[in-house]
Amino acid sequence: MSSPLALGPVRPVPLSAINPVAQLGALGVVLPVLLVSGDLLTPLVLLAAEVCLLPAAGLGRPRALLARTWPLLLGAAGVAWVNVLFGDADAGGWSSAVALAVRVLALALPGVLLVASTDPVRLADALTLHWRVSTRFAYGALAALRLVPLLATEWQTIRQARRARGIEPGRNPVAHARLFAGTAFGLLVGAVRRGTRLATAMDARGFDSGVPRSNARGSRLRARDAAYLVGAVVVCLVAVLVSVRAGSWHPVLG
């Protein structure tokens, strides 16, 4: 199963027409609402609106969606379970745990939409041109993100190489843990070496020269980007109003 963070050149999907900084701005609109709300209905409405955008991000098929979101689903389930085990039973029990899990999903799903629909090169260009992010940071982060798919491939390569040498843990959980730790250490060593070579290559090409860099591709903000941001604001207002009208709204610190 592929990594949800496997950033690379993505195929064009409808959501790709939205500028990356507009998608980040929409995430910035949704984030405070989810952090402030302590009920179930508000994040549930926002999550429903985000789910409606999945086909536009090329995640309409269950298999593609699961490949991107399985760590998110496991994390939300883990948060809910920990809340049930260690939370106050008189403070809501399972209902509080479900509300917390839905908030986690609603917080993380916009990031999945952004990753699935945005080429990292477009993201770096948009950040440097519209938000004036340092090119050193933006393109360094771009280079690091481009290496994430290689880590997933190298993990499989290391495991297959060990299997070819007859290194199998069988049914022994201790052997499984040792094999995992050894594979992770080998992956870490390879990542450090590759990162060092990449940093040297970028320095040789003048990425750390301090000279202002030009941008050949450009990045434009259009009316649809403003409409996307306005839509995010409207959805947040609707979610809060529905929760207030239903009598379930209460802030986290309230």
MARNUPA-185519 format. One record per residue (C-alpha): residue number from 0; residue in three letters; x, y, z. Coordinates in steps of 0.5 Angstrom, whole numbers. Layout:
[NUM,"ALA",[X,Y,Z]]
...
//
This chain:
[0,"MET",[0,0,0]]
[1,"SER",[3,7,-2]]
[2,"SER",[5,12,3]]
[3,"PRO",[0,18,4]]
[4,"LEU",[6,23,4]]
[5,"ALA",[8,20,-3]]
[6,"LEU",[9,27,-6]]
[7,"GLY",[11,27,-13]]
[8,"PRO",[8,30,-20]]
[9,"VAL",[1,28,-20]]
[10,"ARG",[-4,27,-25]]
[11,"PRO",[-9,33,-27]]
[12,"VAL",[-15,33,-23]]
[13,"PRO",[-21,38,-22]]
[14,"LEU",[-18,40,-15]]
[15,"SER",[-11,41,-19]]
[16,"ALA",[-14,48,-22]]
[17,"ILE",[-14,51,-15]]
[18,"ASN",[-8,55,-13]]
[19,"PRO",[-4,51,-7]]
[20,"VAL",[-4,57,-3]]
[21,"ALA",[-11,58,-4]]
[22,"GLN",[-12,51,-1]]
[23,"LEU",[-7,52,5]]
[24,"GLY",[-11,58,6]]
[25,"ALA",[-18,54,6]]
[26,"LEU",[-14,49,11]]
[27,"GLY",[-12,56,15]]
[28,"VAL",[-20,57,15]]
[29,"VAL",[-22,51,18]]
[30,"LEU",[-17,49,23]]
[31,"PRO",[-19,54,28]]
[32,"VAL",[-26,52,28]]
[33,"LEU",[-24,45,29]]
[34,"LEU",[-20,47,35]]
[35,"VAL",[-25,51,38]]
[36,"SER",[-31,47,37]]
[37,"GLY",[-32,41,42]]
[38,"ASP",[-38,38,40]]
[39,"LEU",[-39,33,35]]
[40,"LEU",[-44,36,30]]
[41,"THR",[-39,42,27]]
[42,"PRO",[-33,37,25]]
[43,"LEU",[-38,32,22]]
[44,"VAL",[-41,38,18]]
[45,"LEU",[-34,40,16]]
[46,"LEU",[-32,33,15]]
[47,"ALA",[-38,31,10]]
[48,"ALA",[-36,38,6]]
[49,"GLU",[-29,35,5]]
[50,"VAL",[-31,28,3]]
[51,"CYS",[-35,31,-2]]
[52,"LEU",[-28,34,-5]]
[53,"LEU",[-25,27,-5]]
[54,"PRO",[-27,25,-13]]
[55,"ALA",[-25,32,-15]]
[56,"ALA",[-18,30,-12]]
[57,"GLY",[-18,24,-16]]
[58,"LEU",[-19,20,-9]]
[59,"GLY",[-26,17,-11]]
[60,"ARG",[-25,10,-11]]
[61,"PRO",[-24,6,-5]]
[62,"ARG",[-18,3,-6]]
[63,"ALA",[-14,10,-8]]
[64,"LEU",[-18,13,-2]]
[65,"LEU",[-15,8,3]]
[66,"ALA",[-8,8,0]]
[67,"ARG",[-8,15,2]]
[68,"THR",[-12,15,9]]
[69,"TRP",[-10,9,12]]
[70,"PRO",[-5,12,17]]
[71,"LEU",[-10,17,18]]
[72,"LEU",[-16,12,20]]
[73,"LEU",[-11,8,25]]
[74,"GLY",[-9,15,28]]
[75,"ALA",[-16,17,29]]
[76,"ALA",[-18,10,32]]
[77,"GLY",[-12,10,36]]
[78,"VAL",[-14,17,39]]
[79,"ALA",[-21,15,40]]
[80,"TRP",[-19,9,44]]
[81,"VAL",[-14,12,48]]
[82,"ASN",[-20,17,50]]
[83,"VAL",[-24,12,52]]
[84,"LEU",[-19,8,56]]
[85,"PHE",[-16,14,60]]
[86,"GLY",[-22,19,59]]
[87,"ASP",[-27,21,64]]
[88,"ALA",[-33,16,63]]
[89,"ASP",[-38,22,66]]
[90,"ALA",[-35,27,61]]
[91,"GLY",[-39,23,55]]
[92,"GLY",[-35,17,54]]
[93,"TRP",[-36,14,47]]
[94,"SER",[-39,20,45]]
[95,"SER",[-33,24,47]]
[96,"ALA",[-29,19,43]]
[97,"VAL",[-32,19,37]]
[98,"ALA",[-33,27,37]]
[99,"LEU",[-25,27,38]]
[100,"ALA",[-24,22,32]]
[101,"VAL",[-28,26,27]]
[102,"ARG",[-24,32,29]]
[103,"VAL",[-18,29,28]]
[104,"LEU",[-20,26,21]]
[105,"ALA",[-23,33,19]]
[106,"LEU",[-17,36,21]]
[107,"ALA",[-12,32,17]]
[108,"LEU",[-17,31,11]]
[109,"PRO",[-15,37,8]]
[110,"GLY",[-8,36,8]]
[111,"VAL",[-9,29,4]]
[112,"LEU",[-13,33,-1]]
[113,"LEU",[-7,38,-2]]
[114,"VAL",[-2,32,-3]]
[115,"ALA",[-7,28,-8]]
[116,"SER",[-8,34,-12]]
[117,"THR",[-2,39,-12]]
[118,"ASP",[5,38,-15]]
[119,"PRO",[10,40,-10]]
[120,"VAL",[14,44,-15]]
[121,"ARG",[7,48,-16]]
[122,"LEU",[7,48,-9]]
[123,"ALA",[14,51,-8]]
[124,"ASP",[13,56,-13]]
[125,"ALA",[6,59,-10]]
[126,"LEU",[10,59,-3]]
[127,"THR",[15,63,-6]]
[128,"LEU",[11,68,-10]]
[129,"HIS",[5,69,-6]]
[130,"TRP",[7,68,1]]
[131,"ARG",[14,70,0]]
[132,"VAL",[17,64,3]]
[133,"SER",[25,64,3]]
[134,"THR",[27,60,-3]]
[135,"ARG",[32,56,1]]
[136,"PHE",[27,53,5]]
[137,"ALA",[22,52,0]]
[138,"TYR",[26,49,-5]]
[139,"GLY",[30,45,0]]
[140,"ALA",[23,42,3]]
[141,"LEU",[21,41,-4]]
[142,"ALA",[27,37,-5]]
[143,"ALA",[26,33,1]]
[144,"LEU",[19,31,-1]]
[145,"ARG",[21,29,-7]]
[146,"LEU",[25,24,-4]]
[147,"VAL",[19,21,0]]
[148,"PRO",[17,16,-5]]
[149,"LEU",[24,14,-6]]
[150,"LEU",[24,12,2]]
[151,"ALA",[18,7,1]]
[152,"THR",[21,4,-5]]
[153,"GLU",[28,3,-1]]
[154,"TRP",[24,0,5]]
[155,"GLN",[21,-5,0]]
[156,"THR",[28,-7,-3]]
[157,"ILE",[31,-8,4]]
[158,"ARG",[26,-12,6]]
[159,"GLN",[26,-16,-1]]
[160,"ALA",[34,-17,0]]
[161,"ARG",[33,-20,7]]
[162,"ARG",[28,-25,5]]
[163,"ALA",[32,-27,-1]]
[164,"ARG",[38,-28,4]]
[165,"GLY",[33,-32,8]]
[166,"ILE",[32,-27,14]]
[167,"GLU",[25,-29,15]]
[168,"PRO",[22,-27,22]]
[169,"GLY",[17,-33,22]]
[170,"ARG",[11,-32,27]]
[171,"ASN",[16,-30,33]]
[172,"PRO",[14,-23,35]]
[173,"VAL",[21,-21,38]]
[174,"ALA",[24,-23,31]]
[175,"HIS",[19,-19,27]]
[176,"ALA",[21,-13,32]]
[177,"ARG",[29,-14,31]]
[178,"LEU",[27,-15,23]]
[179,"PHE",[23,-8,23]]
[180,"ALA",[29,-5,27]]
[181,"GLY",[34,-7,23]]
[182,"THR",[31,-5,16]]
[183,"ALA",[29,2,19]]
[184,"PHE",[36,3,21]]
[185,"GLY",[39,1,14]]
[186,"LEU",[33,6,11]]
[187,"LEU",[36,11,16]]
[188,"VAL",[43,11,14]]
[189,"GLY",[41,11,7]]
[190,"ALA",[37,17,8]]
[191,"VAL",[42,21,11]]
[192,"ARG",[47,19,6]]
[193,"ARG",[43,21,0]]
[194,"GLY",[41,27,4]]
[195,"THR",[48,29,4]]
[196,"ARG",[49,28,-3]]
[197,"LEU",[43,32,-5]]
[198,"ALA",[45,38,0]]
[199,"THR",[52,38,-3]]
[200,"ALA",[49,38,-10]]
[201,"MET",[44,44,-9]]
[202,"ASP",[50,48,-6]]
[203,"ALA",[54,47,-12]]
[204,"ARG",[48,49,-16]]
[205,"GLY",[48,56,-12]]
[206,"PHE",[42,55,-8]]
[207,"ASP",[45,57,-2]]
[208,"SER",[49,63,-5]]
[209,"GLY",[44,69,-3]]
[210,"VAL",[42,71,-10]]
[211,"PRO",[35,73,-11]]
[212,"ARG",[32,67,-15]]
[213,"SER",[28,68,-21]]
[214,"ASN",[22,63,-23]]
[215,"ALA",[21,61,-30]]
[216,"ARG",[14,57,-29]]
[217,"GLY",[10,63,-25]]
[218,"SER",[4,62,-20]]
[219,"ARG",[-3,66,-21]]
[220,"LEU",[-8,67,-17]]
[221,"ARG",[-15,67,-20]]
[222,"ALA",[-22,68,-19]]
[223,"ARG",[-24,61,-18]]
[224,"ASP",[-18,61,-12]]
[225,"ALA",[-22,67,-9]]
[226,"ALA",[-29,63,-9]]
[227,"TYR",[-25,57,-6]]
[228,"LEU",[-23,61,0]]
[229,"VAL",[-30,64,0]]
[230,"GLY",[-33,57,0]]
[231,"ALA",[-29,55,6]]
[232,"VAL",[-31,60,10]]
[233,"VAL",[-38,59,8]]
[234,"VAL",[-38,52,10]]
[235,"CYS",[-35,54,17]]
[236,"LEU",[-40,58,18]]
[237,"VAL",[-46,53,16]]
[238,"ALA",[-43,48,21]]
[239,"VAL",[-42,53,27]]
[240,"LEU",[-50,55,25]]
[241,"VAL",[-52,48,25]]
[242,"SER",[-49,46,31]]
[243,"VAL",[-52,52,35]]
[244,"ARG",[-59,51,32]]
[245,"ALA",[-58,44,34]]
[246,"GLY",[-56,46,41]]
[247,"SER",[-50,42,41]]
[248,"TRP",[-45,47,40]]
[249,"HIS",[-40,48,46]]
[250,"PRO",[-33,51,45]]
[251,"VAL",[-27,47,48]]
[252,"LEU",[-25,52,53]]
[253,"GLY",[-32,54,55]]
//
